[in-house]
Amino acid sequence: MVAALTILVSCGGGGGSGSSGTTADDAGTTEVPGTADDTTTTTESAEPELPDADPSTYIGRNRVVHLLVRPDGSTPTLDIWARRSFEYAPILLVEGLEYGEVSDWYGRPDHMSVVAVESGAGPDADSVADLFSANADQTYTHLVMFDRDRDAASGFLLEDDDPASSNTFPEAEPGAALVQLYAYQLRLNPLSEGQSFDQTIAGVPTSFDIGIVGVEGCSPQPRQTDNGISPMTLGGTQRVPFDLQPGTTSFTFHGWGSDHEDCADPTKFGPVDISVQAGDRAWVLFHSRDGESIEALTVPLD
């Protein structure tokens, strides 16, 4: 597993469809006539053995972040498989991924669907979640999370590098680092309570205005405001970018809306410290594994 920084913070009051490959398991029974004891001989039709794909033909660059919490609070260990195709045998891409871990990078052969299954269940097991797959010129981070609205686990896509997508991760400014804050797991989390504007997790809302320790008011967002766009709120599918100077920046999180535009109310959780060097780029993923606390997982791009 690649290294990723997990920060546990206390609260202050508050895909692309991967279709299952065909599995042939048909058995034929043939009676052999004319035998003295009228016995029956049974023959099994065996599934043809497929070759392994040549790793040099794998395409795309993918990794998986395990943020799946089920409604019962369990966080199953996951394996990631490329399902068997008409040409190739199934491929175990990632094994034994635990909650809060980030997998190593992997590619896969073209036209092979990729799924997450419970660890040890094998490539033909029911999928926990279907995953998108990067093509030759793409780099993707996939989040496996539970979607309480669909009452099912799903794979969600963050584009690290996708020339055709407006969501591709921007470049850092010279001499600075760039992080993007993302908190969709809090919104989808089955351990959250309430609905819509009244939804909470760990006793606090699932959306926040963002502050920085030592900066008066809410944190500046020049990538937004310099282009005539309002500052972004952390929550839902928003990816909130911040250009940071080398060193450590402490983020705070406040009630959002017209009553909290100055971020003067106490932080709802944290502060969360993010340490960077010039040229760094990273996702900062906010999540809750137990419904009682909020964590920040920093996932560098490279």
C-alpha positions as CSV (number, residue, x, y, z in Angstrom):
1,M,0.0,0.0,0.0
2,V,1.2,3.5,-0.7
3,A,1.9,5.8,2.2
4,A,-0.9,8.2,3.1
5,L,-1.4,10.4,6.1
6,T,-4.4,10.0,8.2
7,I,-5.3,12.7,10.7
8,L,-7.9,11.9,13.4
9,V,-9.8,15.0,14.5
10,S,-12.3,15.3,17.3
11,C,-15.6,17.1,16.9
12,G,-16.5,20.2,18.9
13,G,-20.2,19.7,19.7
14,G,-21.2,19.1,17.0
15,G,-18.4,3.9,-12.4
16,G,-18.2,2.6,-15.0
17,S,-20.2,-0.6,-14.7
18,G,-18.0,-3.6,-14.4
19,S,-20.2,-6.5,-15.6
20,S,-19.5,-10.0,-14.3
21,G,-17.6,-12.1,-16.7
22,T,-19.3,-15.2,-18.0
23,T,-18.7,-18.2,-15.8
24,A,-19.5,-21.5,-17.5
25,D,-20.4,-24.2,-15.1
26,D,-22.8,-26.3,-17.1
27,A,-22.8,-30.0,-16.4
28,G,-24.0,-32.6,-18.9
29,T,-25.2,-36.1,-18.0
30,T,-24.9,-38.9,-20.6
31,E,-26.5,-42.3,-20.1
32,V,-24.5,-45.1,-21.7
33,P,-26.9,-47.7,-23.1
34,G,-26.3,-51.5,-23.5
35,T,-24.4,-52.0,-20.3
36,A,-25.2,-55.1,-18.2
37,D,-25.9,-53.2,-15.0
38,D,-27.5,-50.2,-16.7
39,T,-25.1,-47.8,-15.1
40,T,-25.0,-44.1,-15.8
41,T,-21.8,-42.2,-16.7
42,T,-21.7,-38.5,-15.9
43,T,-19.3,-36.1,-17.7
44,E,-18.6,-32.5,-16.7
45,S,-18.1,-29.9,-19.4
46,A,-15.0,-28.0,-18.2
47,E,-14.6,-24.3,-18.7
48,P,-11.7,-23.6,-21.0
49,E,-8.6,-22.5,-19.3
50,L,-7.7,-18.9,-20.3
51,P,-4.2,-17.5,-20.5
52,D,-2.9,-14.8,-18.3
53,A,-2.7,-11.3,-19.9
54,D,0.8,-10.0,-20.6
55,P,1.4,-7.2,-18.0
56,S,3.2,-5.2,-20.6
57,T,-0.2,-4.7,-22.4
58,Y,-1.9,-3.2,-19.3
59,I,-3.3,0.3,-19.8
60,G,-4.2,3.2,-17.6
61,R,-3.0,4.1,-14.1
62,N,-5.4,3.4,-11.2
63,R,-5.5,3.2,-7.5
64,V,-8.2,2.6,-4.9
65,V,-9.0,4.3,-1.6
66,H,-11.1,2.2,0.8
67,L,-13.6,4.5,2.6
68,L,-16.5,2.0,2.7
69,V,-18.6,1.9,5.9
70,R,-21.7,-0.2,5.8
71,P,-24.9,0.6,7.7
72,D,-24.0,-1.9,10.4
73,G,-20.7,-0.1,10.9
74,S,-18.5,-2.8,9.4
75,T,-15.6,-2.0,7.1
76,P,-14.9,-5.1,5.0
77,T,-11.4,-5.9,3.7
78,L,-11.4,-5.6,-0.1
79,D,-9.7,-7.3,-3.1
80,I,-9.7,-5.6,-6.5
81,W,-10.1,-8.0,-9.5
82,A,-10.1,-7.6,-13.2
83,R,-12.9,-10.0,-14.2
84,R,-12.2,-12.8,-16.7
85,S,-12.8,-11.8,-20.3
86,F,-13.2,-13.8,-23.5
87,E,-9.4,-13.6,-23.9
88,Y,-7.8,-13.7,-20.4
89,A,-8.1,-15.2,-17.0
90,P,-9.1,-12.9,-14.1
91,I,-6.3,-10.8,-12.5
92,L,-5.9,-10.0,-8.8
93,L,-4.9,-6.3,-8.9
94,V,-5.1,-5.4,-5.2
95,E,-5.3,-7.8,-2.2
96,G,-6.3,-7.1,1.4
97,L,-7.2,-3.4,1.2
98,E,-8.3,-2.2,4.7
99,Y,-10.4,0.8,5.6
100,G,-8.4,4.1,5.2
101,E,-5.7,2.5,3.0
102,V,-4.6,3.5,-0.5
103,S,-3.7,0.8,-2.9
104,D,-0.6,0.7,-5.1
105,W,-1.0,1.8,-8.7
106,Y,-2.3,-0.7,-11.2
107,G,-3.2,-1.0,-14.9
108,R,-5.4,-3.6,-16.5
109,P,-5.9,-5.1,-20.0
110,D,-8.3,-3.3,-22.3
111,H,-11.9,-4.6,-22.2
112,M,-11.6,-6.2,-18.7
113,S,-14.0,-4.9,-16.1
114,V,-12.7,-4.1,-12.6
115,V,-14.6,-4.8,-9.4
116,A,-14.1,-4.7,-5.6
117,V,-15.1,-7.8,-3.8
118,E,-14.8,-9.0,-0.2
119,S,-11.2,-10.2,0.4
120,G,-10.8,-13.9,-0.3
121,A,-14.1,-14.3,-2.1
122,G,-12.4,-14.6,-5.5
123,P,-13.0,-13.1,-9.0
124,D,-16.5,-14.6,-9.5
125,A,-18.0,-13.4,-6.2
126,D,-20.7,-10.8,-6.1
127,S,-19.1,-7.4,-6.5
128,V,-19.1,-5.0,-3.6
129,A,-18.6,-2.1,-6.1
130,D,-17.9,-1.7,-9.8
131,L,-15.1,0.6,-10.7
132,F,-14.2,2.8,-13.5
133,S,-10.9,2.2,-15.3
134,A,-8.4,4.6,-16.7
135,N,-7.4,4.4,-20.3
136,A,-3.9,4.8,-21.7
137,D,-3.6,8.5,-21.1
138,Q,-5.5,8.7,-17.8
139,T,-4.6,8.5,-14.1
140,Y,-7.6,7.9,-11.7
141,T,-8.1,7.6,-8.0
142,H,-11.1,5.5,-7.1
143,L,-13.0,5.8,-3.9
144,V,-15.0,2.9,-2.7
145,M,-17.8,4.3,-0.4
146,F,-21.3,3.4,0.7
147,D,-24.0,5.6,-0.8
148,R,-26.8,5.9,1.7
149,D,-29.2,7.3,-0.9
150,R,-28.8,4.2,-3.1
151,D,-28.4,1.8,-0.1
152,A,-25.4,0.3,-1.9
153,A,-21.6,0.6,-2.1
154,S,-20.3,2.3,-5.2
155,G,-17.0,3.4,-6.8
156,F,-16.5,7.1,-7.2
157,L,-13.9,8.8,-9.5
158,L,-11.3,11.5,-8.8
159,E,-9.4,12.4,-12.0
160,D,-5.7,12.8,-11.1
161,D,-4.8,13.3,-14.8
162,D,-7.3,13.2,-17.6
163,P,-6.6,15.5,-20.6
164,A,-10.2,15.3,-21.7
165,S,-11.8,16.2,-18.4
166,S,-12.4,19.6,-16.9
167,N,-12.1,17.9,-13.5
168,T,-8.5,16.9,-14.0
169,F,-6.3,17.9,-11.0
170,P,-4.8,21.4,-11.7
171,E,-1.1,22.2,-11.7
172,A,0.4,23.8,-8.6
173,E,1.6,27.4,-8.8
174,P,5.4,27.9,-9.0
175,G,7.0,27.6,-5.6
176,A,3.7,26.4,-4.0
177,A,1.7,23.3,-3.4
178,L,-1.9,22.5,-4.3
179,V,-4.4,20.5,-2.3
180,Q,-8.0,19.8,-3.0
181,L,-10.4,19.2,-0.1
182,Y,-13.2,16.6,-0.7
183,A,-15.8,15.5,1.8
184,Y,-18.4,13.5,-0.1
185,Q,-18.0,10.5,2.2
186,L,-19.5,12.5,5.0
187,R,-22.6,13.3,2.9
188,L,-23.1,9.6,1.8
189,N,-22.1,8.0,5.0
190,P,-24.9,5.6,6.3
191,L,-24.0,6.4,9.9
192,S,-25.0,10.0,9.4
193,E,-28.4,11.2,10.7
194,G,-31.1,13.4,9.3
195,Q,-31.8,14.6,5.8
196,S,-30.9,17.5,3.6
197,F,-29.9,20.7,5.5
198,D,-30.5,18.9,8.8
199,Q,-28.1,16.0,8.0
200,T,-25.3,15.6,10.6
201,I,-22.4,13.2,11.3
202,A,-20.4,13.0,14.5
203,G,-22.8,15.7,15.8
204,V,-21.9,18.3,13.2
205,P,-23.2,19.2,9.7
206,T,-21.8,17.5,6.6
207,S,-20.9,20.8,4.8
208,F,-18.6,23.6,6.1
209,D,-17.2,27.0,5.3
210,I,-13.4,26.8,5.5
211,G,-11.0,28.9,7.6
212,I,-7.2,29.0,8.2
213,V,-5.7,29.6,11.6
214,G,-4.1,33.0,11.6
215,V,-6.2,34.4,8.7
216,E,-9.1,36.7,9.6
217,G,-12.5,35.6,8.2
218,C,-13.0,32.6,5.9
219,S,-9.9,31.4,4.0
220,P,-9.3,33.2,0.7
221,Q,-10.0,31.1,-2.5
222,P,-8.3,33.1,-5.3
223,R,-8.7,30.3,-7.8
224,Q,-12.5,31.0,-7.4
225,T,-12.7,34.7,-6.7
226,D,-10.1,35.8,-9.2
227,N,-12.4,34.3,-11.9
228,G,-15.5,36.0,-10.6
229,I,-16.8,32.8,-8.8
230,S,-18.0,32.7,-5.2
231,P,-15.8,30.8,-2.7
232,M,-16.7,27.1,-2.4
233,T,-18.2,25.3,0.6
234,L,-16.6,22.0,1.6
235,G,-19.3,19.3,1.2
236,G,-21.0,17.1,-1.3
237,T,-19.1,16.6,-4.5
238,Q,-17.2,20.0,-4.2
239,R,-13.4,19.7,-4.7
240,V,-12.1,22.8,-3.0
241,P,-8.6,23.8,-4.1
242,F,-6.0,25.7,-2.0
243,D,-2.6,26.9,-3.1
244,L,-0.3,26.5,0.0
245,Q,3.1,27.8,0.8
246,P,5.7,25.2,1.9
247,G,5.2,24.3,5.5
248,T,2.1,23.5,7.6
249,T,-1.3,25.1,7.2
250,S,-4.0,24.6,9.8
251,F,-7.6,24.5,8.4
252,T,-10.7,25.1,10.4
253,F,-14.3,24.2,9.6
254,H,-17.4,26.4,10.3
255,G,-21.1,26.6,9.8
256,W,-22.0,27.6,6.3
257,G,-24.6,30.0,4.9
258,S,-25.4,33.7,5.3
259,D,-25.1,33.5,9.1
260,H,-21.5,32.2,9.0
261,E,-19.8,34.1,6.2
262,D,-17.0,35.4,8.4
263,C,-16.1,32.0,9.9
264,A,-16.1,33.6,13.3
265,D,-17.9,30.7,15.0
266,P,-15.8,28.0,16.6
267,T,-14.5,25.3,14.3
268,K,-16.8,22.2,14.1
269,F,-13.8,19.9,14.2
270,G,-10.1,20.1,14.0
271,P,-8.0,22.2,13.2
272,V,-6.6,19.9,10.6
273,D,-2.9,20.4,9.8
274,I,-1.7,19.8,6.2
275,S,2.1,19.8,5.6
276,V,3.4,20.3,2.1
277,Q,6.5,21.1,0.1
278,A,6.8,23.2,-3.1
279,G,5.4,21.3,-6.0
280,D,3.3,18.9,-4.0
281,R,-0.3,18.0,-5.1
282,A,-2.6,16.0,-3.0
283,W,-6.2,15.1,-2.3
284,V,-7.4,15.7,1.3
285,L,-10.3,13.3,1.9
286,F,-12.6,13.9,4.9
287,H,-14.4,10.8,6.2
288,S,-15.9,9.1,9.2
289,R,-15.4,5.4,9.9
290,D,-17.5,5.2,13.1
291,G,-20.0,8.1,12.8
292,E,-18.5,9.6,16.0
293,S,-15.3,11.3,14.7
294,I,-14.1,12.9,11.4
295,E,-10.7,12.1,9.9
296,A,-8.6,13.7,7.1
297,L,-6.7,11.4,4.8
298,T,-4.0,13.1,2.7
299,V,-3.4,11.2,-0.6
300,P,-0.5,12.6,-2.7
301,L,-0.9,12.5,-6.4
302,D,2.6,11.1,-7.2
